[in-house]
Amino acid sequence: MYRVSFDTKKFDKDMRRLVEYSSGFLEGVKLGRPAFLNNFGLVVIEGIKQFVDSMARVDPSLLQHVYEWEQSGSPAARLYDINYVVSSVGISINSTFRQSTSIKEGSREPFYDKARIMEEGLPITIEPRQATVLTFNDNGEQVFTKKPVRINNPGGENAKGGFAQTLDNFFNNYFRQSFLRSSGILDRLKDMSDYKKNLNVGIRMGRSKGKETGYRWIINAGVMK
């Protein structure tokens, strides 16, 4: 009778270590999740700012109110800030407006709360402060008046909600269609070469190597290249 026997002890040991390596990898990914989200947040914030700048140069009437006068689309002239907070549920992104420091031609002081007022489409009333007559240019004609002047939409029709509309466009369209791929993050999340590269060592070392590999893989995935 012909008999063949196999020693499965080494096989069982390797399989056990492989499972430990894989479990450690997932543990490392979970451990590195906050660092990944923090790195990812930095990348997204920079992407938003570049997107808004680009849209402002394409259509100044939509976004010129969130920049200093006559500098629409310039990174150095932004009147907005984008911030993020990492929590257990993910990333929360919020925006705030800065005060303008530039003075529009024909004025004597900056337009207080310019970005917020124009974004919300709030009417303003202009009154003379140091003189009895108010003077301003209206479509090339110099106007003189003693009465207060009410401007119902100081930023123009397109400015109202223009910044919010641009952010919605970023997240609802550009983010999913282009940003994740162009930033390289999507490809890095799909790249499991680190897991495969350390597989043989992981079979020898088990959970500890898996944890180290998973942690390094996830935090590097969120870094802008």
C-alpha positions in Angstrom: 0.0 0.0 0.0 1.3 3.4 -0.9 1.1 6.0 1.8 1.9 9.8 1.8 1.9 11.9 4.9 2.3 15.6 5.4 3.5 17.6 8.3 1.0 20.4 8.6 2.5 22.0 11.7 4.6 24.5 9.8 1.6 25.2 7.4 -0.7 25.8 10.4 1.9 28.0 12.1 2.3 30.1 8.9 -1.4 30.5 8.4 -1.8 31.5 12.0 0.9 34.1 11.7 -0.7 35.3 8.4 -4.0 35.9 10.1 -2.2 37.7 12.9 -0.3 39.9 10.4 -3.6 40.7 8.6 -5.3 41.5 11.9 -2.4 43.7 13.0 -2.6 45.5 9.7 -6.2 46.4 10.3 -5.4 47.4 13.8 -2.6 49.7 12.5 -5.0 51.3 10.0 -7.4 52.0 12.8 -4.7 53.5 15.0 -3.5 55.7 12.1 -6.9 56.9 11.1 -6.8 60.2 13.0 -3.4 61.0 11.5 -4.7 60.1 8.0 -7.7 62.4 8.5 -5.5 65.2 9.7 -3.2 64.9 6.7 -6.2 64.5 4.4 -7.8 67.6 5.8 -4.8 69.7 5.0 -4.9 68.4 1.4 -8.6 69.1 1.0 -8.3 72.6 2.5 -5.5 73.5 0.0 -7.6 72.0 -2.8 -10.7 74.1 -1.8 -8.6 77.3 -1.8 -7.1 76.6 -5.2 -10.5 75.8 -6.6 -12.1 79.0 -5.2 -9.2 81.1 -6.6 -9.6 79.5 -10.0 -13.3 80.1 -10.1 -12.8 83.7 -9.0 -10.5 84.3 -11.9 -12.9 82.7 -14.3 -16.0 84.6 -13.0 -15.0 87.6 -10.8 -18.7 88.7 -10.4 -19.3 85.5 -8.4 -16.5 85.7 -5.9 -14.8 89.1 -6.1 -16.4 90.0 -2.7 -14.2 87.4 -0.9 -11.0 89.1 -2.1 -9.5 92.5 -1.6 -10.6 95.1 -4.2 -9.4 94.4 -7.7 -7.6 91.2 -6.7 -10.1 88.5 -7.4 -8.5 85.1 -7.4 -5.3 86.1 -5.7 -4.2 83.8 -2.9 -2.6 86.8 -1.1 -5.9 88.7 -1.2 -8.3 86.1 0.2 -11.0 87.4 2.6 -11.9 83.9 3.7 -10.4 81.1 5.8 -11.2 77.4 5.5 -10.6 75.2 8.6 -11.3 71.6 9.6 -11.8 69.6 12.7 -11.1 65.8 13.0 -13.5 63.8 15.1 -14.6 60.2 15.7 -17.0 60.5 12.8 -14.7 62.1 10.3 -13.8 65.6 9.2 -15.9 68.7 9.6 -15.0 71.7 7.3 -16.1 75.2 8.0 -15.3 78.7 6.6 -15.1 82.2 8.1 -14.6 85.6 6.5 -11.8 88.1 7.2 -12.0 91.9 7.4 -11.0 93.8 4.3 -8.0 96.1 4.7 -7.9 97.6 1.2 -9.7 100.8 0.2 -11.7 101.0 -3.0 -11.0 103.8 -5.3 -13.1 106.8 -4.4 -13.5 105.7 -0.7 -11.5 106.7 2.3 -11.7 103.6 4.4 -12.1 99.8 4.0 -15.6 98.4 3.5 -16.3 96.9 7.0 -17.5 93.2 6.8 -17.4 93.4 3.0 -17.2 89.6 2.3 -20.0 88.6 4.7 -22.4 91.5 3.7 -22.0 90.8 0.0 -22.2 87.0 0.4 -25.5 87.3 2.3 -26.8 90.0 0.0 -27.5 92.5 2.8 -28.5 96.0 1.9 -26.3 98.9 3.2 -27.0 102.6 3.8 -24.2 105.2 3.1 -24.3 108.5 4.9 -21.9 111.4 4.9 -19.8 111.4 8.1 -17.4 114.3 7.9 -19.2 116.4 5.3 -22.7 117.5 4.6 -22.7 116.2 1.1 -22.2 112.6 -0.1 -20.4 112.1 -3.4 -19.8 109.0 -5.4 -19.5 107.8 -9.0 -22.5 106.1 -10.5 -21.7 104.5 -13.9 -19.3 107.2 -14.8 -21.4 110.1 -13.5 -20.3 111.9 -10.3 -23.3 112.2 -8.0 -23.7 114.7 -5.1 -26.4 114.3 -2.5 -27.2 115.3 1.1 -29.4 112.3 1.6 -28.4 108.8 2.7 -28.0 106.3 -0.1 -29.3 102.8 0.2 -27.7 100.0 -1.8 -29.9 96.9 -1.9 -27.3 94.6 -3.2 -23.7 96.0 -2.8 -22.0 93.0 -4.3 -24.2 92.6 -7.4 -26.6 89.9 -8.2 -24.1 87.1 -8.6 -22.2 87.8 -5.4 -25.1 86.8 -3.1 -24.4 83.2 -2.1 -21.5 82.9 -4.6 -19.0 81.6 -2.1 -21.4 79.0 -0.7 -22.3 78.0 -4.2 -18.7 77.5 -5.1 -18.1 75.3 -2.1 -21.1 73.2 -3.0 -19.7 72.8 -6.5 -16.4 71.7 -5.1 -17.8 69.0 -2.8 -20.7 67.8 -5.0 -18.9 67.7 -8.3 -15.1 68.4 -8.4 -14.2 66.5 -5.2 -15.6 63.2 -6.4 -15.0 63.6 -10.1 -11.5 65.0 -10.1 -9.9 65.9 -6.8 -9.5 62.5 -5.2 -7.8 61.2 -8.3 -5.7 64.3 -9.2 -4.5 64.6 -5.6 -3.2 61.0 -5.8 -5.0 60.0 -2.6 -7.4 57.6 -4.3 -4.6 55.7 -6.0 -2.6 55.5 -2.7 -5.6 54.0 -0.9 -5.9 51.4 -3.7 -2.2 50.6 -3.6 -1.7 47.6 -1.3 2.0 47.0 -2.2 3.1 47.8 1.4 1.0 44.9 2.6 2.3 42.5 0.0 5.9 43.7 0.4 6.0 42.9 4.1 4.0 39.7 3.8 6.9 37.3 4.3 8.3 39.2 7.2 4.7 39.4 8.5 4.4 35.7 8.4 7.4 35.5 10.7 6.6 38.3 13.0 2.8 38.2 13.0 0.7 41.0 14.5 3.4 43.5 15.4 4.6 43.7 11.8 1.1 44.0 10.5 0.3 46.8 12.9 3.4 48.7 11.9 2.7 48.2 8.2 -1.0 49.2 8.4 -0.2 52.3 10.4 2.5 53.5 8.0 0.3 52.7 5.0 -2.7 54.8 6.1 -0.9 57.9 7.3 1.1 58.1 4.1 -2.0 57.8 2.0 -3.2 61.2 3.2 0.0 63.1 2.5 0.1 65.4 -0.5 2.8 64.4 -2.9 
